[in-house]
């Protein structure tokens, strides 16, 4: 029987048991799957809204708040992006994408925490060094790790939102050329050198593990051949877009921060053996098309993108790092003569946030318009004691 517009929860409930029988599941994947399958079912508690006038009752089951859950990111995304507004400058911003060759994918997947961190470190050093030489100052930038392609294949890469200028050592603002950041080939070449040099250091320190796709790289000769191949390839970096001012950045910021591998809106159909979803065909102008995978393969691809435990996928650098932003951002704002963008959602209750974002007042009875009181029902099984799926 075919089901139209299923959610990720529906897909996991149907195919996750079969997936576990065929594949090894990590602790992080097991936890994420359990969260998503129980999201908004009452397993994490519920809220009851009662109208004192007409007696109308509404139940609102709590979400799981897992960062990989398609049903839990909307409000978190809005709150995070709103908080960042206070640290934006009214200057030009650029969206940079950094990738690596697919020959490295098996090794990265086998060493996610170590090599994802290397991704961030190499990108930070690359952009800071280029900003120093081309702009003469320290920029502010936010880097976000994504590990997926549109078809849920494994494709680790970084999205970076960076200012088109920086603060010099003389405490003056240095603006870059309008509409121009750095040479694209220079970004790719420098990133390649820093990433592979870091990979060599990690290898020499015996901090890499080899399993699955990466098992053959355990031999020293194979690892050195990998390095040689990757040094010989042209890496791809893409300066996708420039933004003229902070207002444009605000509208764009949330699109790449709390995004997950696939949202429910892209899952079209599910039957007893397969899942059909929408993918973007970048080789043909970015047109959307349908793709069908077996249910187990769909779950496998989705769970490949569950990040390591406690791994931070969104990081701030330069002017925006935690030790700088509270002192240097106000200084830059003063030098630029630009206004401060205030948070619109700060210190608001969740009901007020929902009202501000979705124009829906959950404290008003939909039948008679009277005030509805909220009551909380705790989960019968605390999240910390949740069993594996």
Secondary structure, DSSP 8 states (H G I E B T S, - for coil): --EET--HHHHHHHHHHHHHHHS---HHHHHHHHHHHHTTTTTT-EEEEEETTT--EEEEE-----TT-TTSSHHHHHHHHHHHGGG--SSEEEEEEEE--GGGHHHHHHTHHHHHHHHHHHHHHHHHHHHHHHTSSB-EEEEEEEEE-TTS-EEEEEEEEEESEEE-TTS-EEE--TT--S-HHHHHHHHHHHHHHHHHHHHHTT-----GGGGGGGSHHHHHHHHHHHHHS---EEEEEEEESHHHHHHHHTTTTS--S--GGGEEEE-SSEEEEEEEEGGGTTEEEEEEEEHHHHHHHHHTT---TT---EEEEETTSTTTHHHHHHHHHHHHT------SSTT--HHHHHHHHH---TTB-TTT--BEEEEEE--SS-GGG----
